[in-house]
Amino acid sequence: MKDEVIKKVNEVLNLELSRKIYQDFIKTKLANKVIMLKINDSPIELLLNFEDEKVCLSTDSNKIDVEISGSLTSFIFYAFSGGSDLFSSKINISGDV
């Protein structure tokens, strides 16, 4: 199931609109970086690979630049609150981008 989810997310990330957003807004800051998203209350560890032309999701990498960890609810509430300090304090960031 996890592999199927990753496959579907990568299909969305490979759409022309997603690639354009990446090229216009993200590439200059994160190109060639790998960010691990670790959800503490589940066994899920996902890697966002920011490549030259696109971003993709994977489960394996030999290099991790940053690890972002927290509970699933912390991530969800942080996203829905627009980056509230209340929820950001429950998310840990280790590394440097």
Buried (B, 14 or more C-beta within 10 A) or exposed (E): EEEEEBEEBBEEBEEEEBBEBBEEEEBEEBEEBBBBBBBBEEEEBBBBBBBEEBBBBEEEEEEBBBBBBBBEEBBEBBEEEEEEEEBBEBBEEEEEE
